[in-house]
Structures are given as structure tokens and as C-alpha cells.
Amino acid sequence: MKVAGKILVVTGAGSGIGRAVTLEAVRRGATVAAVDLNATTLAETADLAAADGRVWTHALDITDRAAVEALPGQVTERHGAVDGLVHCAGIIQPFAKLRDLDYAAIERVFAVNWSGTLYLTKTFLPPLLARPEAHIVNVASMGGFLPVPGQTIYGASKAAVKLLTEGLHAECAGTNVRVTVVFPGAVATNITANSGVAIPGADGRAAARTQKITSPARAARDILDGVERDAYRVLVGRDAKLMDLLYRADPRRAASLIANKMKDLLRG
Ligand SMILES: NC(=O)c1ccc[n+]([C@@H]2O[C@H](COP(=O)([O-])OP(=O)(O)OC[C@H]3O[C@@H](n4cnc5c(N)ncnc54)[C@H](O)[C@@H]3O)[C@@H](O)[C@H]2O)c1
């Protein structure tokens, strides 16, 4: 689906990948209903797109099912229709092994990454099925196909997003709704702070490494290119592409490579 002239709902639009997708979609000629929990950063995104004037903000919590269910009506009332959902909102878990993670942290990650994704996908499906063409994009993670110690629950929530989205792709065959799942590797955003998570052992070397990782702007271009060419899946970044190949060739070796990289971050 070409993005120009379409009305897209973009979640997580207050920061990182969702903000970059919002700005890139507007640049390509779309109108964006931008969704985020954080009203302040959401308004900043709208300001950044102010010259284009095609961003409307909806501050809400995607774990609030009633608020999500009210969204299609609000968007349609203002713009006449909705053509696509690009769902980026998500959080990581505290960097800790499963044995050290309490249920509150586990349930919070699943509420946002799983229930939030389910509510958005299920709510927007009927209005999108009624459009001449439409697209649903869910952002999973490289951690949704590859186990990352210290982010095991996050990975499990993103694996659920992966299969929900791939299952939906199969179920939408023969309809006008296209479906794409996105697997970003490391992207330079504030997801750690935004998730309320500290990085144990973060130091200058870690900061230097972040210089080389994929930018949110690049991730946004890859995601919207994926929409425009109807990609089944989008791997964002060299790391995600490499680990996808390695995981499929030798899952144990791929898992142990990542486990070695994570050693410094995990105590005990
Ligand atoms: N940054 C990475 O390295 C990376 C890697 C793989 C996957 N991802 C995924 O990409 C997506 C975007 O991440 P990002 O790095 O841009 O993070 P980010 O923290 O920069 O942006 C996420 C946005 O989602 C919003 N959000 C969080 N919980 C919400 C809720 N309950 N309701 C509404 N909005 C909520 C936050 O306020 C924030 O503005 C996430 O799903 C993340 O899991 C990120």
C-alpha cells in the first residue's frame, strides 16, 4: 500500500521508532493519528511535523482496552477513514534473569507488549477489512526469535507478537488487508529509560557501541518501505539480518553468541 494520501494510526509516536515513523509517513504524504501514553512527548512529535500539519495526537494507554476500542471511531470521525495501523509502542523488562524478576514486572511487560498489541490488532481489523486497501504493521523484535538472557520475558512477549502477526497474515489472505511483522535489532532510542529500566554496568564502551546501531529514521524508512512493497517481514539493521540467518542455520550457536554478549549486563 502506498503511504501517500493514506490515514495511518501510529503508536509509540512520542519517541524512537514510532516518532520517526510518524515523521517519515507525513513526509511521504500520509495523515497520522499519533498515539502514545506520554502526552508531552507526543505533542513534541506533532510540533516536529508542524510544517506538514498532518499529525493529530491521541494520548492513551494501549493497555486500556476501552480507550483502544474508542480510537477507530475518533480517527474516522476526524479523517473519514483509517487505512493502516503501524504499532510501535512497547517496553523492555528490567535486565534480570527470570528467577530474579517479580510477577509485577512480568505482567507489566505482557500487558503492554502482548495485550496492547492484541487490543490494537483486533480493534482495527474490522474497519481495515472494510477499506479498499489497508495495512497492519506490528513491531516485534530480534529478541522475538532469538533468546536474549536478561530479556527472556520481553522476548516471550515479542515472540507472541510475531506469531499473532504471522497468523493474521495467513488469515487475511484473499482480503484487502496486508500484514507485516517487523524485527528490529538494536535501534538508538530511549527505550531503556522510557521503560523505567536501568542498565547495569552501562559505561563508555556501551555508549560508544550505540553510535553504530541503526537510527530510528533508518528504521522508519525500512518499515514504511516494507508497507509500500507489501513485505511479509522486515528485519531492521545488520544485526537483525545476520542473527536471523544464523538462528535459522544453527539456533544453539546463535543463542550462545548473544548469551556471551549479555554476560557483562547480568550479575549472578
Ligand atoms: N530500540 C531497540 O533497540 C528495539 C529493538 C527491537 C525492538 N524494538 C521495539 O520497537 C518498538 C519501539 O521501541 P523504541 O525503541 O522506539 O522505544 P521508545 O521507548 O523510544 O518508544 C516507545 C514509545 O511507546 C510508548 N509507550 C510505552 N508504553 C505505552 C502504553 N502502554 N501505551 C501507549 N504508549 C506506550 C512510550 O511512551 C514511548 O514513547 C517497541 O515495540 C520495541 O520493543 C526496539
The ligand as an ORCA input file, in Angstrom:
! r2SCAN-3c Opt
* xyz 0 1
  N      15.181      0.248     20.386
  C      15.501     -1.001     20.097
  O      16.693     -1.371     20.114
  C      14.438     -2.002     19.718
  C      14.845     -3.273     19.268
  C      13.893     -4.216     18.924
  C      12.543     -3.900     19.007
  N      12.165     -2.663     19.459
  C      10.729     -2.402     19.558
  O      10.421     -1.240     18.823
  C       9.275     -0.600     19.397
  C       9.581      0.872     19.598
  O      10.631      0.969     20.539
  P      11.545      2.263     20.672
  O      12.944      1.781     20.778
  O      11.182      3.266     19.667
  O      11.116      2.721     22.143
  P      10.794      4.168     22.752
  O      10.755      3.977     24.216
  O      11.700      5.178     22.177
  O       9.318      4.434     22.199
  C       8.237      3.651     22.667
  C       7.057      4.559     22.915
  O       5.952      3.729     23.323
  C       5.250      4.418     24.322
  N       4.503      3.504     25.178
  C       5.011      2.629     26.090
  N       4.019      2.018     26.734
  C       2.858      2.508     26.239
  C       1.496      2.273     26.529
  N       1.119      1.424     27.491
  N       0.563      2.943     25.815
  C       0.927      3.830     24.849
  N       2.205      4.104     24.549
  C       3.163      3.448     25.241
  C       6.316      5.144     25.132
  O       5.762      6.234     25.855
  C       7.292      5.576     24.047
  O       7.013      6.886     23.589
  C       8.980     -1.350     20.699
  O       7.913     -2.239     20.481
  C      10.251     -2.112     20.957
  O      10.026     -3.291     21.707
  C      13.069     -1.719     19.816
*
